[in-house]
Amino acid sequence: MDYNEIFSPVVRHTSIRMLLAIVANQDLELEQLDVKTAFLHCILEEEIYMTQLDGLQVPGKKDHVCKLNKSLYGLKQSPRQWYKRFDSYMMELGYNRSPYDCCVYISKLKDESYVYLVLYVDDMLIAAKLMCDIQRLKDLLSAEFEMKDLGATKKILGMEILRDRNQNKLFLSQKGYIQKVLNRFGMLSTKPVDTPFATNIHLTMFAPQSKEDKEYMSRVPYANAVGSLMYAMVCTRPDLAHAVSVVIRFMRQPGKEHWLAVKRILRYLKGTYDGGLIYGGEAPSLIAGDVDSRRSMTGYVFALGNSVISWKATLQPTVTLSTIEAEYMALTEAAKEGIWLKGLVSDMGLHQDQATVYCDSLSAICLAKDQVDHERTKHIDVRYHFLRNEKRIQVKKVGTVDNPADMFTKPVPHSKFKHCLDLLNISSC
């Protein structure tokens, strides 16, 4: 083994969306840089040798090897060494690394404005109020690394960014990526549907499979399709969260009905390929919607003002004994995400005493505040009870009709689904 540690952090998609929400609301400048041959800048911690390359051998020393002074592409530790190299330089420049996301760097200027930098391997976004502050950082980075200035940000990690600065609005979508996915799986000419998951479909793990079905499924790119859908869901499409969380459970042995469910999601994307998130407009404050419906689904969505930045739809880790218990566990999971987001948003200069979590279950809210129904809930793991003494989260009641997280926990009719999309400010360009 020629290495010890190889883990290298990258910025979370949530952090990127949070930065974009701040950029849209405060009308900041947003620029993009790329580091040329980033891994060649890294200092190695281990002693590593390599064979001489064909055509570049030293005459008379063909039996010698080369000792590496710096890393090369192909070494497993290169990404980690690059991050450490870049991180140490940002610290030298006086930037603060956020403890909530170690790929977010922040500098507070004398005029109380901020310069933000987020790093994804060798790709970075820089945002600031004035272009001269961004240019100053660009010059410093270019003096240390060989950089490629990509100018105003139009695209990052497959996400397309369209800005309307007159209205302080920013539109984030994956139009090009989704069209490629539809073309890859032969769904460009399919008939669109209104929702990604039908309300009358109940998929099971032990679906009957004949020999013909197994032979058919062996030719189906189920895992590739689900993976492609998952990337769209993670980046810009919270409307896919529930449907993708269902079909991903059957990766080990999918059947025809599971494949039809995946194709339905693709058909939904066919009609909404240009859909995405709209950022800007409302003053930024951290709020969340949370709900759970019966091993139960946890679903939540967080917004900064009216800009959606984080969402989740997942099965709960344990089987609950009552609806109130399931709702309480979902509320706690949302609160944990809210605490992390509150810390990150505070690091970025948006101070808020409490993050507000809206829940449509009055019973769960009461349980979060006091030990009501103790006999029926005393078995709940202590990790869920921290919410009772947590001052950074404020829990409020919201009517089920106005709870956008409903679409994260169960299939809903088209009218309800459309209402949830409107509540989350998800629309076509």
Number of C-alpha atoms within 10 A of each C-alpha: 3 12 13 10 10 13 13 14 16 18 16 17 16 18 20 19 22 24 24 25 28 23 22 26 23 17 22 21 19 23 21 21 21 18 18 14 13 23 24 16 20 21 16 17 14 14 10 15 13 10 12 16 10 6 6 8 15 12 6 7 9 11 9 13 14 12 12 14 15 16 23 18 12 9 13 16 23 24 24 17 24 22 24 16 16 20 19 12 15 20 12 10 13 12 19 18 19 17 13 16 20 17 21 27 23 21 21 15 11 7 6 8 12 19 21 21 25 24 23 19 20 18 17 20 22 25 25 23 17 14 13 11 16 19 14 11 16 18 12 13 18 15 10 11 16 14 18 14 13 14 10 14 19 15 15 15 10 16 19 18 18 16 18 12 13 7 12 17 19 22 23 28 27 23 20 13 17 23 16 14 20 21 12 11 14 11 18 18 10 15 12 18 18 18 24 26 25 18 12 9 10 11 15 14 13 10 13 11 14 10 8 9 13 16 11 12 18 13 8 16 11 22 16 12 18 20 13 15 23 18 15 22 20 16 23 24 21 26 23 23 23 26 26 24 20 22 21 18 15 18 13 10 15 24 25 16 15 24 20 12 20 23 20 22 24 28 23 20 27 21 16 18 20 17 21 25 25 24 29 26 17 14 13 21 18 24 23 26 26 32 30 29 17 19 13 20 23 30 30 30 27 28 22 25 19 21 30 25 26 23 24 23 24 18 19 18 11 10 12 16 14 12 16 23 22 24 29 29 27 26 28 22 20 26 26 17 17 25 18 14 23 25 19 20 23 14 20 21 15 14 15 15 11 18 23 21 24 25 28 22 21 15 16 24 20 16 20 22 14 12 13 14 12 11 8 12 16 11 10 16 10 9 10 18 18 13 22 16 11 15 11 17 21 16 23 15 15 17 11 13 11 14 23 24 32 25 26 29 26 21 20 19 16 16 10 16 19 19 17 22 17 12 14 22 17 24 17 15 14
